[in-house]
Amino acid sequence: MKKKHSLIYGVGINDANYVVKQSNNGVRTYCKYYSDWMSMLQRGYSSLWKNKYPSYKDVYVVEAWHTFSTFREWVISYENRFGIDANFYHLDKDLILPRNTTYGPEFCAYVDSPTNKCIGISQVKSGNLPFGVYFERCSGKYKAQIKDYSKNQTNLGRYDTAEEAHRVWQKAKHRVLKDIANKQFDFRVKSGILIRVDTLMEDYKRGIETKYI
């Protein structure tokens, strides 16, 4: 009798009809589809992951994608639609819809590493300071910094207040995101990034801090 596999993270069904993980000279490698599927389930259902990364506390995966073959079928369809190889891209759930917490076909997409990192870096603050602002002890000033699509980091100057530095960052980030939006092959991702572009400009015009990108 064939051994029944246990559910992965309590929900996942691995119904692959091929070997999804192999070992070569002690190095274990996974099928890209399977690796992305496992990572997605971990973010949605691992209590250890959610405790370590509280921002994932409300994240979950649509029921259809609990089954590996269904998720794999969607990825292959996505690859064919846009002429890409998922091995060179990252699965993303909240570029199309900011703050989205659901992994599913409606709001998931594959994006390149520069796009993924350039958007993600904006969600990391320096202590209680606004995005893009760092306090430089040696000068006693607030420094504004930004990374562009090519991962180049640019210093935007030093300012007397964090608010001044943040406003300079807002304008620079607006330009960077607009450039990134125009590089996208998935129009849904482009639209999602342009939402952030509009938010940045609106915050800048109103003179308020941008609290989410």
N, C-alpha and C positions, 0 to 999 in steps of 0.2 A: 504493500500500500504506500502511495506517495505521501511523504511527510508534509503536513500542513504548516505553512509558514505563519509565524505570528505577525500581527499587525505592526507596522512601523510607526513609531510615535503614537501608538494607540489607534491610528486611523488608516494608515497607508497600506495599500495592497500592491505588492510587487508581483504582477502577473506577466513579467517579461518572458518571452519565449527564446531568449538567448542569454549568454553569460554577460552580466552587467559589470562585473569587477574581475580583474585579472591580476596575477602577481608575476612580475618579471624580475628575477634576481633580488627578490625580497621587497621590491617596490610595488605597491598596490595601486592600480589605476582603475578609474571608474569610467563608464560610458558617460558622456557629457549630459545626455538626457537624464540619466539616472542620478548623476551628481546634482544637477539643478533641482530635480524632484525631491531628493533627500534634504537639500538645504532649505527648500521651501517649506517642507513639512516640519523641519526643525524650528524654523522661525514661527511657524503657526502653532506648534503643539508641544515643544520642549519647555518644561518648567524651568530647567536650568538656564536655557537661553533667555527666557523672559525675565528671570531674576537678574541676570547679568546685563541685559539690555531692556530696561523698562519701557522704552519707546515701542516695543513689539508686543506689549501686553494685550492689545486688542486685535492683533493680527490673526487671521485664519485663512484657510484654503477652501475654495468652493468644493462641494462634495464630489463632483465629477472628477476633479483632479486628485482625489484621494487614491484613485486607481492609476498606476503608473502608465499603462498603455494609452489611456485617454490623454494624459498630459503629453506624452511623447508624440502622439498623433497631432496635437495642436502645434507643438514646436516644429515638427516637420512641415506642416502646412504653412507656418509662419516663415520658415526658411525658404520655401518654394515661392511664396508670395512676394518676398522682397529680395530674393536672390542672394541670401547670406548663408554663412556657415555659423551656427550657434556656438561652435567652439571658440570663436573669436569675439564673442559678445557676452554681455551680462544680463540676466533676467531681472527686470525691474517692475515694481508694482505701483509706484506712486509718482512717476514722471508724467503720466497721462492725466491723472487726477491727484493734485496735491493732497497729502495727508490720507490718501486711500489706505485702508488696512486689509483689503481683500485680495488674495491671489486668485486670479481667474482670467479667462480669455478677454473679458471686457476691458480691463484696465492694466493688463500685463503686456510687456513688450521687451524686446532685446535691444540693448543700446551698447555702443562702444565704450571702452574703458575711460577715455578722456571725458566723455559726456557724463558718465556715471560718477566719476570722481569730482568733476568740476561742480556738479550740483550738490553732491554729498558733502563736500568740504564746507559748504555754506551753512551746514547744520551743526557745525562744531564751533562753540563759543570759547572765548578765552576768559574763563571765570565768569564774572557778572557783567563783563563788558559787552557791548553790542557786537554783532557779526562784523568780521573784518578788522576789528580794532584790538591792538595790543599795547600794553603800557611798557614803555622803554625806561627802565630805571636809570640808566646812565645819562639820559637826556632829560628825564622828568617829563617827557612828552608822550602823547598818544599817537601810535603809529598805525597807519592804515595799510593793509596788504591785500593782494588779490592774486589768484591763479587763473590763467586763461585756458583755452582748449588744449593748447600745446603743453600744458603743465608748467609753463613759465610763471614764476612768482615775481610780481612787480610791487615794489614799495611805492605807496601813493603819497608819501610825505609824513611829516610829524606835526601834530597840532596840540593846542593848549587844552582842548577838551575832547572827551570821547565822542561827544555829539558831533563836533566838527569832523573828526576823522570818519565817523560812520556815514555822514552825508557824502563825503568824497567816495567812500566805498560803494554806496548805493548807486551813484552815477556810473562808476566803473563796472560794477556788477551788471547793471542794466545793459551796457554795451557788450560785455562778454556773453551774457545769456542770449542776447539777440543774435550774435554771431553763431552760437551753438545751435540755436533753433533752426537756423538756415542750413545746417549741415545734416539734418535728420532725414532719413528715408521713410520713416513711419509718420504720416501726417498727424496722427494722434499724439505722438510724442512732441512734435513741433508745437502743436496747439497747447499742450500742457506746459511747455517751457515758456511760451508767450504769455500765459496766465501769470507766471512769475515775473516776467518782464513788466507787465502792466502794474502788478502789485508794487514792485520796486519804485516805479516812477510815481505812482499815486502816493506812496509813503513819503517819497522825497518832496513832492509838491506840498504835502500837508505838514511837513516838518516833523514826522513821527518816526520812531525806530521800527525797522523791519525785523519782525520777530520770527518769521518763518520763510524759508525758501524751498 
